């Protein structure tokens, strides 16, 4: 007995010390922690779908956090709604040496709405740990279990889920009925040494010792750079409602019949009203334009996230009565109105973001975060952004352009691409007629014209008040000192999708005096050094230009009487695979003209091209800022 007691007294401290070492921030491999905001020490995520129509998600995550930026890596939260519940959630905080400091049970987690203040009503909520550390680093153990009647959303496993975070160990397991076929999409596994083990009804992936990934300017998204596993099944449940995938045609038909079709319930009065509005119009496009304008004048966007996991639109009759709705409701309402006047259209599901994210077309599953409407006009489909009261008919801005989306047709789902704006469509043209006086002040009129994707950047300018509008120009041309703008005139041509601006500008002390002469920059709107892309000692990835664009400037400056231009800067043209820069100068009498063109090509370019890309910008900045000497006669 005495020997056993001595053994326990000796071993227990060793075990406690060993455990503290595992929890200590001091024992992390420097290869994983150097420059990192956090390190994922140990993570196990399990999706258990062995019970029909149920998804049980268990998470055990141990994270060492080194600074405030790393707090978001803790992910100490769990969401729930009317069709799911959090059966368990807890967290433990450890000091830098691995000693337990704080412990939190389910009652200690805050329970709040899972959506923003712009949402009128929703049934989604989240339990989250509101913890403010008193010092760094610290380590946190988080455990949760959640049971849901929705199996449609199996979020991808990414053992590196954000930049500047290392991973010691991450394990992902999916358990299912062996009779249900598991489809898997894997990317970047071999490159990072991910191991995989498969048995009937169970598949497991393990990641070990993954170094932090650094954010790189204009690189592809993180999910394209790190290991990623996406799982899906042909059969699924959405808030308890059974669904089928298999192929996009069948999946789209299910969505249309189960989520959309029975919500298009306009009453006879509304149908008569919209038919009267369009009865004398000559064709489907004219009718569609009238309906779209009717919707824009009547409704406003408010997020509504209830009914079948937030995916079912509210009734069209409710939108008509209440004059609001979210993207689903407003797209559905517009489609209902078009149906009433005999114009064919398609409810459309997509990802809305500025990065042109397409649906993963090789993964037939619930995807997307936005809804728009595709209108069939002859052989062409024009897409409508139904949440905006300002967007022109058929215009897709940076949030929805050029990506693969899912149309819900009578015959089923169909994958198509939204409107793409080619380089020649995306033009930003600036014309300036300026006068330089003998004191070095510059003044005159500036006009700009935006088309294509540039239109999206300007179309809301007329909603700004006078101060905000002036501040917009001061920020746009922040490289001009002592600038003042006035007499601003804006013209939003929604029919042709062109945005025109005219304004007067005054620049005090624009020139630099050299005795009785003046040094002047021929292009007041030149790029500054801040535009040069950042330098990387060891960049890992190439870079992406998502859209081809053309920018042109034509600047005329009248030289003051009694002065002459000493010599003009040289005209240059530089061309690389990713773009072209041209600038030329001309002097006719007292009129100095600077013509400048900057063209960027759409494409995915190699890491070797990145330094050329930086050099290209350096060239632009250098020649944009060329000065010339104006001599007093």
C-alpha positions in Angstrom: 0.0 0.0 0.0 2.8 2.4 0.9 4.6 1.6 -2.4 1.4 2.4 -4.3 0.9 5.7 -2.5 4.6 6.7 -3.1 4.1 5.8 -6.8 1.0 7.9 -7.1 2.6 10.9 -5.3 5.4 10.7 -7.8 3.5 10.1 -11.0 0.6 12.5 -10.6 2.8 15.6 -10.5 4.6 14.3 -13.6 1.3 13.8 -15.4 0.2 17.3 -14.4 3.5 18.8 -15.5 3.3 16.9 -18.8 -0.3 18.2 -19.4 0.8 21.7 -18.7 3.6 21.4 -21.2 1.1 20.4 -23.8 -1.1 23.4 -23.0 1.7 25.8 -22.6 2.3 28.5 -25.2 6.0 28.1 -24.6 6.2 24.6 -26.2 4.9 25.5 -29.6 7.3 24.7 -32.5 8.7 28.1 -33.6 8.2 27.1 -37.3 4.5 27.3 -36.5 4.4 30.3 -34.1 7.0 32.7 -35.6 5.0 35.7 -36.9 1.7 33.9 -36.2 -1.4 35.5 -34.6 -2.3 32.0 -33.3 -1.6 28.3 -33.5 -4.2 25.6 -33.7 -2.7 23.1 -31.2 -5.3 20.3 -31.5 -8.6 20.1 -33.3 -11.1 17.3 -33.9 -14.2 18.0 -36.0 -16.8 15.2 -36.6 -19.9 15.3 -38.8 -22.1 12.3 -37.8 -25.0 11.7 -40.2 -25.6 8.1 -39.2 -29.1 9.0 -38.0 -31.4 9.7 -41.0 -32.1 13.4 -41.3 -29.8 14.4 -38.5 -26.4 16.1 -38.5 -24.5 15.9 -35.2 -21.4 18.2 -35.2 -18.8 17.8 -32.5 -15.9 20.1 -32.2 -12.9 20.0 -29.9 -10.4 22.8 -30.5 -7.3 23.9 -28.6 -5.8 27.2 -29.7 -2.9 29.3 -28.5 -3.5 33.0 -29.2 -0.6 35.4 -29.4 -2.3 38.8 -30.0 -5.7 40.5 -30.5 -5.8 39.5 -34.2 -5.6 35.9 -33.3 -8.8 36.0 -31.2 -10.9 35.3 -34.2 -9.2 31.9 -34.6 -10.7 30.7 -31.4 -14.2 30.3 -32.9 -15.8 29.8 -29.5 -19.4 29.9 -30.8 -22.2 27.6 -32.0 -25.3 28.6 -33.9 -28.8 27.2 -33.6 -32.3 27.9 -34.9 -35.8 26.3 -34.8 -34.4 23.2 -36.5 -31.2 22.7 -34.5 -29.9 22.9 -30.9 -26.6 23.2 -29.1 -26.5 20.2 -26.8 -23.2 21.1 -25.2 -20.7 24.0 -25.2 -17.8 24.9 -22.9 -14.4 26.6 -22.8 -11.3 26.6 -20.6 -8.6 29.3 -20.5 -5.0 28.4 -19.7 -2.1 30.7 -18.9 1.1 31.0 -20.9 2.5 28.1 -18.9 -0.6 25.9 -19.3 -2.2 26.5 -15.9 -6.0 26.6 -15.8 -7.2 30.2 -15.3 -10.9 30.4 -16.2 -13.7 27.9 -17.0 -16.9 28.7 -18.9 -20.1 26.5 -19.1 -23.0 26.9 -21.4 -24.8 29.4 -19.1 -21.7 31.7 -19.4 -22.0 32.0 -23.2 -23.9 35.0 -24.6 -27.1 34.2 -26.6 -27.7 36.7 -29.4 -29.2 36.9 -32.9 -27.0 35.5 -35.5 -27.8 38.2 -38.1 -27.1 41.9 -38.4 -29.3 44.8 -37.4 -30.5 45.1 -41.0 -32.5 41.9 -40.6 -36.2 42.5 -39.7 -36.8 39.0 -38.3 -34.9 35.7 -38.2 -34.8 32.5 -36.2 -31.0 32.1 -36.3 -29.2 32.6 -33.1 -25.7 32.0 -31.8 -24.0 31.2 -28.4 -20.6 32.8 -28.2 -17.9 33.3 -25.6 -17.4 37.0 -24.8 -13.9 36.8 -23.4 -11.4 39.6 -23.2 -7.9 38.4 -22.3 -5.8 40.3 -19.8 -2.5 39.2 -21.3 -1.0 37.3 -24.3 -0.3 34.6 -25.1 -2.9 32.4 -23.7 -4.4 29.0 -24.7 -8.1 28.1 -24.9 -9.8 24.7 -25.1 -13.3 24.9 -26.8 -15.8 22.0 -27.0 -19.2 22.0 -28.6 -21.9 19.6 -29.8 -24.8 20.6 -32.1 -27.6 18.6 -33.6 -29.5 19.8 -36.7 -32.3 18.7 -38.9 -30.4 20.2 -41.8 -27.8 18.0 -43.5 -27.6 20.1 -46.7 -24.7 22.3 -45.5 -21.5 20.4 -44.7 -19.0 23.2 -44.3 -15.6 22.5 -45.8 -12.8 21.4 -43.6 -9.8 23.7 -43.9 -7.1 23.0 -41.3 -5.7 26.4 -42.0 -8.7 28.7 -41.9 -7.1 32.1 -41.8 -3.9 33.9 -42.6 -1.1 34.0 -40.0 -2.2 30.9 -38.2 -0.2 27.7 -37.8 -1.6 24.2 -37.2 -0.1 21.5 -35.1 -2.9 18.9 -35.5 -6.3 18.9 -37.1 -8.6 15.9 -37.7 -11.8 15.8 -39.6 -14.1 12.8 -39.6 -17.4 12.2 -41.4 -19.7 9.3 -40.4 -22.6 8.2 -42.4 -24.8 5.3 -43.5 -22.7 3.2 -45.8 -25.6 2.9 -48.2 -25.4 6.7 -48.8 -22.8 7.6 -51.3 -20.3 10.1 -50.0 -19.0 12.6 -52.7 -15.7 14.3 -51.9 -13.9 17.3 -53.4 -10.3 17.6 -52.2 -7.8 20.3 -53.0 -4.2 20.8 -52.1 -4.0 17.7 -49.9 -0.8 16.2 -51.3 1.1 19.4 -51.2 0.5 19.7 -47.5 0.9 16.0 -46.6 -2.7 15.4 -45.5 -3.4 11.8 -44.6 -6.7 10.0 -45.2 -8.3 6.9 -43.9 -11.4 5.3 -45.3 -13.7 2.6 -44.0 -17.3 1.8 -44.9 -19.4 4.7 -43.5 -16.4 6.6 -42.1 -13.7 8.8 -43.6 -11.0 10.7 -41.7 -8.4 13.3 -42.7 -5.5 14.5 -40.6 -3.3 17.5 -41.0 -0.1 18.0 -39.0 2.5 20.8 -38.6 1.2 23.3 -41.2 3.1 26.5 -41.2 1.2 29.8 -41.3 0.1 31.2 -44.7 0.9 34.8 -45.4 -1.6 37.1 -47.1 -0.3 38.3 -50.4 -1.6 41.2 -52.4 -3.9 40.1 -55.3 -3.3 36.5 -54.7 -6.0 33.8 -55.0 -8.3 33.3 -52.0 -7.1 31.4 -49.0 -9.4 28.5 -49.8 -7.5 28.0 -53.1 -4.1 28.0 -51.4 -4.6 25.6 -48.4 -5.9 22.1 -47.9 -9.7 21.9 -48.3 -12.2 19.0 -48.2 -15.8 19.4 -49.2 -18.3 16.5 -48.6 -21.8 16.1 -50.0 -24.5 13.5 -50.6 -27.1 12.9 -53.2 -29.8 12.9 -50.5 -30.1 15.6 -47.9 -32.5 17.4 -45.5 -33.1 21.1 -45.3 -34.8 22.0 -42.0 -36.3 18.5 -42.0 -37.5 18.7 -45.6 -36.0 15.9 -47.7 -34.1 16.9 -50.9 -32.2 15.3 -53.7 -29.1 16.4 -55.5 -27.4 14.0 -57.8 -27.3 16.5 -60.7 -28.0 20.1 -61.1 -31.2 19.5 -63.2 -32.9 17.4 -60.5 -31.5 19.6 -57.7 -32.8 22.8 -59.3 -36.2 21.2 -59.9 -36.4 20.3 -56.2 -35.5 23.9 -55.2 -38.1 25.4 -57.5 -40.9 23.1 -56.4 -40.1 22.9 -52.6 -38.8 26.4 -52.0 -40.1 28.9 -54.6 -43.2 27.7 -56.5 -45.8 27.9 -53.7 -44.7 31.4 -52.7 -45.8 33.2 -55.9 -49.3 34.0 -54.7 -50.1 37.5 -56.0 -53.8 38.5 -55.7 -56.1 39.4 -58.6 -55.9 43.2 -57.8 -52.0 43.2 -58.0 -52.1 41.2 -61.2 -54.6 43.5 -62.8 -52.5 46.5 -61.7 -49.3 45.3 -63.3 -51.1 44.1 -66.4 -52.6 47.6 -66.8 -49.2 49.2 -66.4 -47.7 47.1 -69.2 -50.6 46.5 -71.6 -49.4 49.0 -74.3 -45.8 48.2 -74.2 -44.4 46.7 -77.5 -42.3 43.8 -76.3 -41.0 41.6 -73.5 -38.0 43.8 -72.7 -40.2 46.9 -72.4 -42.5 45.0 -70.1 -39.7 43.7 -68.0 -38.2 47.2 -67.7 -41.5 48.6 -66.5 -41.9 45.8 -64.0 -38.4 46.3 -62.7 -38.9 50.0 -62.3 -42.2 49.3 -60.5 -40.4 47.0 -58.0 -37.6 49.5 -57.5 -40.1 52.3 -56.8 -42.2 50.2 -54.4 -40.0 48.0 -52.2 -36.8 48.2 -50.1 -34.4 45.6 -49.0 -34.6 44.1 -45.5 -33.2 40.7 -44.6 -35.7 38.1 -43.6 -34.3 34.7 -42.6 -36.9 32.2 -41.6 -38.7 29.2 -43.2 -36.7 26.2 -44.3 -33.3 27.3 -43.1 -33.7 30.8 -44.4 -33.8 29.6 -48.0 -37.5 29.8 -48.7 -38.7 33.2 -50.0 -41.4 35.0 -48.1 -44.8 35.1 -49.9 -45.0 37.4 -52.9 -48.3 38.7 -51.5 -46.5 39.7 -48.3 -43.9 41.6 -50.3 -46.8 43.4 -52.1 -48.5 44.2 -48.8 -45.4 45.2 -46.7 -43.2 46.7 -49.5 -40.0 45.1 -48.2 -38.1 41.8 -48.5 -34.7 40.3 -48.8 -32.9 39.1 -52.0 -35.0 35.9 -52.1 -38.3 37.6 -51.5 -37.7 40.5 -54.0 -36.4 38.2 -56.7 -39.4 36.0 -56.2 -41.8 38.9 -56.1 -40.4 40.3 -59.4 -40.7 36.9 -61.0 -44.3 36.7 -59.9 -45.1 40.1 -61.5 -43.3 39.1 -64.7 -45.3 35.9 -64.8 -48.5 38.0 -64.6 -47.5 39.9 -67.8 -46.3 36.8 -69.7 -42.5 37.4 -69.5 -40.4 34.3 -68.6 -37.9 34.6 -65.9 -35.8 32.4 -63.6 -35.1 32.6 -59.9 -31.3 32.4 -59.7 -29.0 31.3 -56.9 -25.4 32.5 -56.7 -22.5 33.7 -54.5 -22.5 37.5 -54.3 -19.1 38.9 -53.7 -16.5 41.2 -55.4 -14.2 38.3 -56.0 -16.4 36.7 -58.7 -16.9 33.5 -56.7 -18.8 30.9 -58.8 -20.8 28.0 -57.5 -18.7 24.9 -57.3 -20.3 23.2 -60.3 -18.7 19.8 -59.6 -20.3 19.8 -56.1 -24.1 19.4 -56.5 -25.3 20.7 -53.1 -26.8 23.7 -51.4 -24.6 26.7 -52.2 -24.7 30.4 -52.6 -25.5 33.4 -50.4 -27.6 35.6 -52.7 -30.5 35.5 -55.2 -31.2 37.5 -58.4 -33.5 37.1 -61.3 -32.7 36.0 -64.9 -35.1 37.3 -67.5 -35.4 35.5 -70.8 -35.4 38.0 -73.7 -35.2 36.1 -76.9 -32.0 34.0 -76.9 -30.5 36.3 -74.2 -30.9 36.2 -70.4 -30.6 39.6 -68.7 -30.1 39.4 -65.0 -31.7 41.8 -62.5 -30.4 42.8 -59.1 -33.8 43.0 -57.3 -32.5 44.4 -53.9 -31.3 47.7 -55.3 -33.4 50.8 -56.0 -30.6 52.3 -58.1 -29.1 49.5 -60.3 -30.1 49.9 -64.0 -32.1 47.2 -65.7 -29.8 44.2 -66.7 -26.7 45.6 -65.0 -24.4 43.4 -62.9 -21.9 45.2 -60.8 -18.8 43.8 -59.1 -21.0 41.9 -56.6 -22.7 39.6 -59.2 -20.9 39.8 -62.6 -19.1 37.0 -64.5 -19.7 33.9 -62.4 -21.5 30.6 -62.6 -24.9 30.6 -61.1 -27.9 28.2 -60.9 -31.1 29.0 -62.8 -34.3 27.4 -61.6 -36.3 26.6 -64.7 -39.6 24.6 -65.2 -37.5 21.7 -66.4 -34.9 21.8 -63.6 -31.7 23.5 -62.7 -29.3 24.9 -65.2 -25.8 26.3 -64.7 -25.1 29.5 -66.6 -22.8 32.6 -66.3 -23.9 36.1 -65.4 -23.0 39.1 -67.5 -19.3 39.5 -68.2 -17.9 43.0 -69.0 -15.0 42.8 -71.3 -12.0 45.1 -71.2 -13.4 47.3 -73.9 -16.6 47.7 -71.9 -14.8 48.8 -68.7 -13.7 52.3 -69.5 -13.0 55.2 -67.2 -12.3 58.4 -69.1 -11.1 61.7 -67.7 -10.9 65.0 -69.6 -9.5 68.2 -68.0 -9.4 71.7 -69.4 -7.2 73.7 -67.0 -5.6 77.1 -66.9 -2.3 77.9 -65.1 -1.8 81.5 -63.9 1.4 83.3 -63.3 1.2 82.8 -59.6 1.2 79.0 -60.0 -2.5 78.3 -59.3 -4.3 75.8 -61.6 -8.0 75.9 -62.2 -10.6 74.7 -64.7 -13.2 72.0 -65.5 -12.8 68.2 -65.1 -15.2 65.7 -66.7 -15.3 61.9 -66.1 -17.2 59.1 -67.9 -17.6 55.7 -66.3 -18.8 52.6 -68.2 -18.9 48.9 -67.6 -17.6 47.8 -64.2 -16.5 51.4 -63.4 -20.2 52.4 -63.5 -20.7 50.4 -60.3 -18.2 52.6 -58.5 -20.0 55.8 -59.3 -23.7 55.0 -59.5 -24.4 56.0 -55.9 -22.6 59.3 -56.0 -25.8 61.4 -56.4 -27.0 60.0 -53.1 -24.2 61.8 -51.2 -24.7 65.2 -49.6 -22.6 68.1 -50.7 -19.9 67.6 -48.0 -19.6 63.8 -48.6 -19.5 64.4 -52.3 -16.7 66.9 -52.1 -14.8 64.7 -49.6 -15.1 61.8 -52.2 -13.2 63.9 -54.8 -10.6 65.0 -52.2 -10.0 61.3 -51.3 -10.0 60.2 -55.0 -7.3 62.8 -55.9 -5.6 62.8 -52.5 -2.2 63.4 -54.3 -3.3 66.9 -55.1 -2.5 69.4 -52.4 -4.7 72.4 -51.8 -7.5 71.1 -54.0 -11.0 72.6 -53.9 -14.0 71.4 -56.0 -17.2 73.2 -56.8 -20.2 73.3 -59.2 -20.4 69.5 -59.3 -22.9 68.1 -61.9 -23.8 64.4 -62.0 -25.7 62.6 -64.7 -26.6 58.9 -64.1 -27.7 57.6 -67.5 -29.4 54.3 -66.4 -30.7 53.5 -69.8 -27.2 53.4 -71.4 -25.5 52.6 -68.1 -23.1 55.5 -68.3 -22.1 57.8 -65.4 -21.0 61.3 -66.2 -19.4 63.9 -63.8 -18.5 67.5 -64.3 -16.9 69.8 -61.8 -14.7 72.8 -61.4 -11.5 72.4 -59.5 -9.0 74.9 -58.1 -5.5 74.0 -57.0 -3.6 76.6 -55.0 0.2 76.7 -55.4 0.3 73.9 -57.9 3.8 74.7 -59.2 7.2 75.0 -57.6 9.0 78.3 -58.1 12.6 78.2 -59.5 13.7 81.8 -59.6 11.2 83.4 -62.0 10.4 80.1 -63.6 7.9 77.3 -62.6 8.2 73.5 -62.3 4.9 71.9 -63.1 3.6 68.3 -63.2 1.8 67.9 -66.5 -0.7 65.4 -65.0 -2.4 66.6 -61.8 -4.1 63.2 -61.5 -0.9 61.2 -61.4 -0.6 58.0 -59.4 1.4 58.4 -56.2 4.0 55.9 -54.7 1.2 54.5 -52.5 -0.2 52.8 -55.6 2.9 50.6 -56.0 2.1 47.0 -54.9 3.8 45.7 -51.7 7.2 44.0 -51.9 7.7 40.4 -50.7 11.0 38.8 -50.0 9.7 35.4 -50.8 6.3 35.6 -52.4 4.6 32.2 -52.8 1.8 32.8 -55.2 1.1 34.6 -58.5 -1.5 37.3 -58.8 -4.9 37.8 -60.3 -6.5 40.6 -62.3 -10.2 39.8 -62.0 -11.4 42.2 -64.7 -9.8 43.8 -67.8 -10.0 47.7 -67.7 -9.0 50.7 -69.6 -8.4 54.1 -68.1 -7.8 57.2 -70.3 -6.8 60.8 -69.4 -6.7 63.8 -71.6 -5.4 66.8 -69.8 -5.0 70.3 -71.4 -3.2 73.1 -69.5 -3.1 76.7 -70.9 0.3 78.2 -70.1 0.2 81.8 -68.7 1.2 84.6 -71.1 4.8 85.6 -70.9 6.0 82.0 -70.2 7.3 79.2 -72.5 7.8 75.5 -72.0 11.5 74.7 -71.9 11.2 71.0 -73.1 8.6 68.3 -73.1 9.0 65.0 -71.2 9.5 62.0 -73.5 6.5 60.0 -74.7 6.6 56.4 -73.6 4.8 53.1 -74.0 5.4 50.0 -71.8 3.7 46.7 -72.4 3.7 43.6 -70.3 1.5 40.5 -70.3 -0.8 42.0 -67.7 -1.1 45.5 -69.1 -0.1 48.5 -71.1 0.9 52.1 -70.1 1.1 54.9 -72.6 1.8 58.6 -72.0 2.5 61.4 -74.6 2.9 65.2 -74.5 2.2 67.8 -77.1 2.5 71.6 -77.1 0.5 73.8 -79.5 1.0 77.5 -78.9 0.1 78.0 -75.2 -1.7 74.7 -74.8 0.1 71.8 -73.2 -1.6 68.4 -73.7 -0.9 65.2 -71.8 -2.6 62.0 -73.0 -2.4 58.9 -70.8 -3.7 55.4 -71.2 -3.5 52.6 -68.6 -4.8 49.2 -69.6 -5.0 46.1 -67.4 -5.6 42.6 -68.8 -7.7 40.1 -67.0 -5.8 37.0 -66.1 -4.0 34.7 -63.7 -0.3 35.5 -63.6 2.7 33.7 -62.3 4.6 34.5 -59.1 7.6 35.3 -61.4 5.5 38.1 -63.1 4.8 39.8 -59.8 8.1 41.7 -59.6 7.4 42.9 -63.2 4.0 44.0 -62.0 5.6 46.1 -59.3 8.1 47.5 -61.7 5.2 48.3 -64.1 3.6 50.4 -61.3 6.9 52.1 -60.6 7.2 53.0 -64.2 3.7 54.5 -64.1 4.4 56.5 -61.0 7.6 57.8 -62.5 6.2 59.0 -65.8 2.9 60.2 -64.3 4.9 62.5 -62.1 7.2 63.9 -64.7 7.7 67.7 -64.3 8.6 70.2 -66.9 10.1 73.7 -66.6 8.0 76.7 -67.7 10.3 79.6 -68.2 9.5 83.3 -67.9 10.3 85.1 -71.1 
